[in-house]
Each structure stands twice: as structure tokens, then as C-alpha cells.
Amino acid sequence: MILHNRINRKELRKKMQEDVTPRTTLSFYKYVNIAEPENLRDELYRAWSAMGVLGRIYLAKEGINSQLSVPTANFQMFRDYVDMFKEFKDVPFKIAVEDDGKSFYKLTIKVRHKIVADGLDDDAFDTTNVGKHLTAEEWNEEMSKEDTIVVDMRNAYESDIGHFENAILPDVDTFRDELQFVKEELKNKKDKKILLYCTGGVRCEKASAFLKSEGFKDVNQLYGGVIDYARQCKQEDLPVKYKGKNFVFDDRLAETISDEILTKCSQCGESCDEYTNCSNTACHFLFIQCGKCKEKYEGACGEECQKIINLPEDERKEIQREMSKKKGKNGRLKKK
């Protein structure tokens, strides 16, 4: 069996848009020792491909981090399969708040050094000594207390479109930079109650252990992240303290948590919170774009990229090749 996708992106996207199969989008993670992640990677690819699973999964010796969608008819089969592994048994699934079944168009499973790039030497501290896990109800209660410090452990482009009120929102584009920012920003507040949150919980798990190793006394984290917070609030009829959308790392780019719109179209200034990746694939800049500007600029971030996407194919590809050579590792995230 071929253990990777061999169909081009355009065909896969078209196939997904035409597919009417009901699908469930979910995420899960676990920090756990995996002795041979390369072998596990191949085993998971065989089984999940046969089940029709699509998504992006990272494996490392430190654990697993998964964002994926599974045909709803195969959901229990998928749950049972995951539970077969002692490392993953009963791992909590975070089910998407908004789901049209179009979140992923292919299955990608990669082995990495870490499941989230953090730049830390994990041998220097106890990564299992994590902060206190809070439910949505507990989170709301702790947020309301005086002197509590709430910290968004996501990147700036994520918190721009949605965040908890009065949270510290680091203006950084990587988790590695965020950890150092928070450490420095809070260095004189180690006795305060610290509340951390992120998308699904995986970054807070590492961040809370890191902060505790740095001498912070009262570190807490929103268990299951914003994704599960929204589910709990809906299920238990709790007040939603989160404003705006929750950025997600799939084709949806975001899901609505509350009705507030916190950002504006970067091209016309109209109130808008819809992210777009520039249609010039060599640029791929991530930016806020309203429907009118998306039509006007054909999904491009500006006139220059719009001109490029309309060039004859040979000329366009040559320019895009040159642009790709100049683009940094996180090129799509750089502010223009």
C-alpha cells in the first residue's frame, strides 16, 4: 500500500467540494512516550486511510498532535481503533463547533522532532508537571476574580479575530517566541494566578509546565482549549466569555464562538473577520478579506499578486518560483 498521497492538491480540493459524505472534524493530542514514531506513522496511515480519515497529524517521541476529519459513519470505528493503543486510550476528542465536512482534503501524517515547535530543552524541566486543568465553568469563575492574569498562548494572527476579554495577547508569530515573551512579561508576577488558553490545549500543556519550572506558583489552563470551551458552554448553558472567532488550522481557518467581529478587511476597512490565503500560491499571505474585496482582487492580497495569477502559465510559474526562493519560513504570516 502507498503510504502517502499522490494526487495533486487541485484535484483533491475539487473531490472534497463535490463529496457529500457527512464528516466529523475533531482534534486530539497527548504527550506520551512513543518509542518508534516512524513505525506508528505507517500503521496509522494504513488504518486511517482505509477509514476515509483526512487531516494533519504530527507524531514525535514526545506524543501525538492531530487535527482531522472522519466520515461520521466511521466515527465509532475510529474511536475504537484509537483506544486500541495503550498510549492513546480514552484520549479526549475535541469536536469542531462549526463543521461543513470540508475541513481537510487529504491525509498527512508526519514524524517530527516535537509535536509543537517550542525551542525548549525538555530535559531541563519536568514536562509532566503541568498546570491545573480547568473546565469551562471553572475558567469563567477564575477569570472573574481580581488580580487573575489571562494569557493567550496562540499567535497574533489567531488572537486578532477572537480572544478572551482582557487577556494578554502577545504580538508574536511562533509558539517559541510566545513562551519567551510570556516568561519576560510576567517575570514580576510569579505569585499571581495565571490562566493560559489556546486552540485545543496542546500548547498550554507544554507552556504550563515551562512556567512552573520558571517559578510561577499558580498556573492554570483551559482544558481542551477554546474548542472544548465552546462545546461545554453550549452543552451546560454557560455564559460565553470568548469574543469573536477561534482560528483553526484547516481549510475552514476559523469557527464562530460568538457574534462579535473584532477585525477589519485589510483592503477596504470594512468590518470583517474572514481569513484568506493569497491566491498567488508563492505568496500565500494570510490576511483578512471581505467578500467584495475577494471578488475584486480574485482572492489576492493586492494588485501585484492579482496581476501574477492572471499571467500566462509559464510566465506566472517562473515569477512564483523566484518569489518562493525569497520567502521566509513563516512567509505567509509576515505583516505587510
C-alpha positions in Angstrom: 0.0 0.0 0.0 1.2 3.5 -0.8 1.7 5.4 2.5 1.3 8.9 1.2 -0.9 11.0 -1.1 0.0 11.0 -4.8 -2.9 13.1 -6.2 -2.3 16.9 -6.7 -3.9 19.5 -4.4 -6.3 20.9 -7.0 -7.9 17.5 -7.7 -8.2 16.7 -4.1 -9.9 20.0 -3.3 -12.3 19.5 -6.1 -13.1 16.0 -5.0 -13.7 17.2 -1.4 -16.0 20.0 -2.5 -18.1 17.6 -4.5 -18.2 14.9 -1.8 -21.5 14.9 0.2 -20.4 12.3 2.8 -21.2 13.6 6.3 -17.9 14.1 8.2 -16.9 15.0 11.8 -14.0 17.3 12.4 -12.1 16.8 15.6 -8.7 17.2 17.2 -6.8 15.5 19.9 -3.3 15.4 21.4 -1.4 13.6 24.1 2.1 14.0 25.5 3.2 10.4 25.9 6.4 8.4 25.1 6.3 6.8 21.6 9.3 4.6 21.1 9.1 4.2 17.3 7.1 7.0 15.8 8.1 6.1 12.3 6.6 2.7 12.5 3.5 4.0 14.2 3.1 6.6 11.5 2.9 3.9 8.8 0.5 1.8 10.9 -1.8 4.8 11.4 -1.7 5.8 7.8 -2.8 2.3 6.6 -5.7 2.1 9.1 -6.9 5.7 8.9 -6.7 5.9 5.1 -8.9 2.8 4.9 -11.4 4.5 7.2 -11.5 7.6 5.0 -9.8 9.8 7.5 -8.4 13.1 6.3 -6.3 15.6 8.2 -2.9 16.7 9.5 -1.2 14.6 12.2 2.2 15.1 13.8 4.0 12.3 15.7 7.1 12.5 17.8 8.8 10.6 20.5 7.0 13.0 22.9 3.5 12.3 21.7 0.8 13.0 19.1 -1.0 16.1 17.8 -3.9 15.6 15.5 -6.4 17.7 13.6 -8.6 15.6 11.3 -12.0 14.7 9.9 -13.6 11.2 9.7 -16.7 10.0 7.9 -19.4 10.3 10.6 -20.5 6.7 9.8 -17.0 5.6 10.8 -16.6 7.7 13.9 -17.1 4.9 16.4 -14.8 2.7 14.4 -12.2 5.4 14.6 -12.7 5.9 18.4 -12.3 2.1 19.0 -9.2 2.0 16.9 -7.5 4.9 18.8 -8.4 3.2 22.1 -6.6 0.0 21.0 -3.3 1.8 21.7 -2.5 2.0 25.4 -0.7 5.3 24.7 -3.9 6.9 23.4 -6.7 5.0 25.2 -9.5 7.4 26.2 -7.7 10.4 24.9 -10.3 13.3 24.8 -11.6 14.3 21.4 -12.4 17.9 20.8 -15.2 18.1 18.3 -15.4 21.1 16.0 -18.0 23.8 16.8 -18.8 24.5 13.1 -18.4 21.7 10.6 -19.4 21.5 7.0 -17.3 18.4 6.4 -14.8 20.4 4.2 -12.0 20.9 6.8 -9.4 18.7 5.2 -8.9 17.3 1.7 -6.0 14.8 2.3 -4.4 12.7 4.9 -0.9 13.8 6.1 0.9 12.1 8.9 4.4 13.4 9.6 7.1 12.4 12.1 8.7 15.4 13.7 11.2 16.2 16.5 8.3 17.7 18.5 4.6 17.8 18.1 4.7 21.6 18.6 7.8 23.5 17.8 8.8 25.3 21.1 12.6 25.7 21.1 12.8 24.2 24.6 15.2 21.7 26.1 12.7 19.5 27.7 15.3 17.6 29.6 15.8 20.8 31.7 12.3 20.6 33.4 9.5 18.1 34.2 7.1 18.3 31.2 4.6 16.2 33.1 4.3 18.8 35.9 1.6 20.8 34.1 -0.9 23.4 35.3 -4.3 22.8 36.8 -6.9 21.8 34.2 -10.0 24.0 34.3 -13.4 23.2 32.9 -15.3 26.0 31.2 -17.3 26.7 34.3 -14.2 26.9 36.4 -12.5 29.1 33.8 -15.3 31.6 33.8 -15.3 31.7 37.6 -11.5 32.2 37.8 -11.5 34.8 35.1 -13.8 37.0 37.1 -11.5 37.1 40.2 -9.5 40.2 40.8 -5.7 40.1 40.0 -6.1 36.9 37.8 -3.9 37.1 34.7 -5.3 35.6 31.5 -2.7 34.8 28.8 -3.5 33.8 25.1 -0.9 31.2 24.2 -1.7 31.5 20.5 0.0 33.5 17.7 -1.0 37.1 17.0 -2.9 36.2 13.8 -5.0 33.8 15.8 -5.9 36.1 18.6 -6.7 39.0 16.2 -10.0 37.5 15.2 -11.0 36.2 18.7 -9.9 36.1 22.3 -11.0 36.3 25.9 -11.6 39.8 27.2 -8.7 41.5 29.0 -6.3 38.7 28.0 -2.6 39.4 27.3 -2.3 38.9 23.6 1.4 38.5 22.6 2.3 40.1 19.3 4.3 37.1 18.0 4.0 34.6 15.2 5.5 31.5 16.7 4.9 29.5 19.9 8.7 29.5 20.5 8.7 33.3 20.7 5.5 33.4 22.8 7.0 31.3 25.6 9.9 33.7 26.0 7.6 36.7 25.7 5.3 35.4 28.5 8.2 34.5 30.7 9.6 38.0 30.4 6.2 39.8 30.5 5.2 38.1 33.8 8.6 37.8 35.5 7.5 40.0 38.4 4.1 38.3 38.8 5.1 34.7 39.7 2.8 34.7 42.7 -0.3 35.7 40.7 -2.9 33.3 39.4 -2.1 32.6 35.8 -4.8 31.3 33.3 -3.5 30.0 30.0 -5.6 29.1 26.9 -5.0 28.1 23.3 -6.9 26.4 20.5 -7.2 22.8 21.7 -4.9 22.6 24.7 -1.7 21.2 23.3 0.4 24.4 23.6 -0.9 25.2 27.1 0.1 21.7 28.3 3.8 22.5 27.5 3.6 26.2 28.4 2.2 25.5 31.9 5.0 23.0 32.7 7.5 25.5 31.4 6.2 28.4 33.5 6.0 26.2 36.6 9.7 25.3 36.0 10.4 29.0 35.9 9.0 29.5 39.4 5.3 30.5 38.7 3.3 29.3 41.7 -0.4 29.2 40.5 -0.6 28.1 36.8 -3.9 27.0 35.3 -5.0 26.1 31.8 -8.3 25.8 29.9 -8.5 22.1 29.4 -9.5 21.3 25.8 -8.8 24.8 24.7 -11.3 27.2 23.1 -12.7 24.4 21.0 -14.0 22.4 24.1 -14.8 25.6 26.0 -17.4 26.4 23.3 -18.8 22.9 23.5 -19.1 23.0 27.2 -20.7 26.4 27.3 -23.3 25.3 24.8 -23.9 21.9 26.5 -24.2 23.4 30.0 -25.8 26.7 29.1 -22.9 28.7 30.4 -22.1 32.4 29.6 -19.6 32.6 26.7 -16.7 34.9 27.8 -14.8 34.4 24.5 -15.2 37.2 21.9 -15.2 36.5 18.1 -13.8 33.5 16.2 -11.5 30.7 17.0 -8.7 30.3 14.5 -8.3 26.6 13.3 -5.5 25.0 11.3 -7.6 23.5 8.5 -9.4 24.8 5.3 -12.1 26.5 7.4 -9.4 28.8 9.0 -11.9 29.8 11.8 -15.1 28.8 13.6 -17.5 31.2 15.2 -17.7 31.2 19.0 -19.6 34.5 19.5 -21.1 37.1 17.2 -18.5 39.9 17.8 -16.4 40.9 14.8 -13.0 42.2 16.1 -11.2 42.9 12.8 -11.5 44.8 9.5 -10.8 43.9 5.9 -7.2 44.8 5.2 -8.1 46.1 1.8 -11.2 48.3 2.3 -11.5 48.6 6.1 -15.0 47.2 6.4 -15.8 45.1 9.5 -14.8 41.6 8.7 -13.2 38.5 10.3 -12.8 36.2 7.3 -9.2 35.0 6.7 -7.9 34.3 3.2 -4.6 32.8 2.0 -3.4 34.9 -1.0 -4.4 33.1 -4.3 -0.9 33.7 -5.5 0.5 30.4 -4.2 4.0 31.7 -4.0 2.8 34.5 -1.7 0.2 32.6 0.4 0.0 35.5 2.7 -2.7 35.1 5.4 -4.9 38.2 5.7 -8.4 39.5 6.4 -10.5 39.9 3.3 -14.2 40.7 2.9 -16.4 39.1 0.2 -16.4 42.2 -2.0 -12.6 42.5 -2.0 -12.2 38.8 -2.5 -14.2 39.1 -5.7 -12.5 42.4 -6.8 -8.9 41.1 -6.2 -9.7 37.4 -7.0 -8.5 36.3 -3.6 -5.2 38.0 -3.9 -3.6 40.2 -1.2 -3.0 43.1 -3.6 -2.8 44.3 -7.2 0.7 42.8 -7.6 -0.3 39.3 -6.7 -3.6 39.7 -8.7 -1.5 40.5 -11.8 0.7 37.5 -11.2 -2.2 35.0 -11.0 -3.5 36.3 -14.4 -0.3 35.9 -16.3 0.2 33.2 -18.9 1.1 29.9 -17.1 4.8 29.7 -18.0 5.4 33.3 -17.0 3.4 33.0 -13.8 5.2 29.9 -12.7 8.6 31.5 -13.3 7.7 34.5 -11.2 6.3 32.3 -8.5 9.4 30.2 -8.4 11.5 33.4 -7.8 9.1 34.6 -5.1 9.3 31.2 -3.3 13.1 31.4 -3.1 12.8 34.8 -1.3 10.1 33.9 1.1 11.0 33.1 4.7 10.0 30.0 6.6 6.9 31.8 8.0 6.4 33.9 5.0 2.6 33.7 4.9 2.4 35.1 8.5 4.5 38.3 8.0 2.6 41.5 8.2 2.6 43.6 5.0 
